[in-house]
C-alpha cells in the first residue's frame, strides 16, 4: 500500500499525530486527474500526552497501563493495489532522483539515463514489477522534468550532491561503455 502524509498535527495535547492517505486519493489533484480515484484508504495515528490533566479527562489514560495511542485504519481501497496501472502513478523516490542526477552530472541525456536505469532494474530481482513501479522506474516525461529541474539548479550555481567515494564515475564514457561497466561490476552503482 502506498500512502503519503496528508496532515501532520503538532498539537500541544498530543505527542504525535499524523495522517497518511492513499496516493490515489483526490487530495491535491484536479477533478479530471488520472491520479485520482477518490480512494478513501488512510491511516491516522495519534499519541496523546500523558500527564495528570489528560488523565483526569480521558478514561483510557486512567487505565493501567494507560492507552495513549489512537489508530484509525481505513484500508479499503477502491482500486487494485499491486497492478501496473496503479504502480505507474507513484511519485519518484528520493534515491531514484539522486541516481538520475548522477546520470545527468555524468553527461547522459534523459533518454540515455532512462535506458541505463532500465538496464540496471532488469539486472535486479523482481524486474517486471520494478519496471512498472513509477517510484523506481519513472516515465520519460518525469525524467525530462527532473532533467530540466536539475539544469535550473546547476545553472544557478548550486553545489552538486556529494556522491559516495565507492561510485565509479562515467564521465566522458559513451552509453555502451557505461552498460559494459555496469554488466561487469559487482556493485549496483557504476
N, C-alpha and C positions, 0 to 999 in steps of 0.2 A: 504494500500500500504506500503510495507516495503522498505525503502530507507536507504542507507549507505552513509556516507560522502565520496565523491570522491576527491574533491580538497578543500583546504582552502587557500585563497589568501590573505596574509597580505600585501596589496599594499599601497603605500603612497597616491595614488589618490582616494582611497575608504575607507569608514569606515568599511564595511563588504562585504565579497564576499565568498560565499560558494556554492558548487555544491553537490547535493545528487543524487545518481544513484540507480536504481533498484538492489536488491540483486542478481538477476539472469542475470545481465549484464556480459560481458566477462572480465571485469576488474579484474586483479589479479587471473585469473583462467587459467588452462591449456586448450588446444584446445579440448580435449576429455572429459572435466569435465561435470558431470551430473548437476552441479550447474549453468551452463552457458547455457542460451538460446539466448544469444546475444541481450537481451532486451535493447531498446534504451530509455526507460522511465527515465526521470530525472527532477529535479527541480534546477534551477540556480538562485540565489538571489544575487544582487549586490546593495549596498547602497553607493552612491558617496558622497565625502566630499563636503561641501557647503562653499565656500569662493569666494572672488572676482575673482580669477584666473579661477576657474572652472566655475563660472557664465559667464565669458566672452567667453568661448569656447563651452559651451553646451546650446543649445536653450531651453532644458527642465528645466534646472536650473534657467533660466531667468524668467520663468513663476511665476505668483503669485497665489497660493503658489507654490514653486519650487517642481518639480517632481524628487526626488533624487534616487528613487529605480527603478531598472530594474529587472523584474521577468520573466524568461523563463520557461514555463511549457511544457513538453513533456510527457503526461500521457498515451499514447497509449502503452500498454504492448503487447508483442507477446505471452502471456501465460495467463492462468487463475490466478486471484489474490487471491481468497479465496478457494482454494481446497487443499485436503490433500497432493497431490503430490508436491505442491509448498510450503506449510507451513512447511514441514519436513526439508527443506533446510535452514531455518532461523538459524542464529547464536544464541548461548545461551546468554540470558540476564545476566547482572551482578548480579541481585538479585538471580537468579536461581543458578548461580555459587557459590554465598555465601551460599545458602541453602545447596548445596551439600558438600561444605567444612565443614559445621556444622555437616552433617551426618558423614563424614569421621572422624572428630575430636571425635565424639561420638562412634566411633568404628565400624560403619557399613561398610560392603564391598560394592563395586559398585553395585552388583546385589540387595542387601538388600536396599541400598539407592534408587535405581530405583523403587523398589516395594513400599516403604514408600512414595516416591514422587508421584507416580501414584495414590496411595490411597488418598493422600491429594488433588490432582487435581480432582478426582472423587467426592469428597465431595463439591466442589465449583460449582458455576453456569457455564454454557457453557462447561461442562466437555468433550463433544465429540469433540468440536473444539480445546479446550486446549490440549487434549491428542494428537492431530495431529500436534500441533504447536511445531516446533523444538526449539523455543526460550524459551518455558515454560516446555516442556517435551522432553529433549534431548534423543537421541538414546543411547543404551548401549555402543556403541563404543565411543561416545562423553564423556560419564560418565567415562569410563575407562581412556580416555585421561586426563580428569580433575583429576582423582584419582592419576595417575602417576605424573602429574604436581604438585599436592598438596604434594605428598610424597617427590618429589625432593626439594620443598621449605621448608617443615618442617624438612627434614633430614639435610638441610644446616644450621639449627639453626635460621630460620626466626621466628618472633613472629606471633602467630596465630591472625586471625582477631578478634577484640573485638565483643562479642555478646551482644545483649540487655539484660538488667537485668531482663526483663519480661519473657525471654525464660526459659523453663524448660529443664534441661539437661537430655539426655537419656543415660548418661554414665553408662555402665555396664548393661543396660536393653536389654534383648533379643528382637528380632523383634516383637514378639506377644505382649509383654508388651508395646512397643512403639506404636503399632497400637491401642491397647486398650486405652492408654493415649490420643492418638490423637482423637479417637472417643468420648471420654468423656470430652475433653477440649473444652472450648468455643472459644479460640483463634485459629488462623491459625497455630501458631508455638507451638510445644510440646517439 
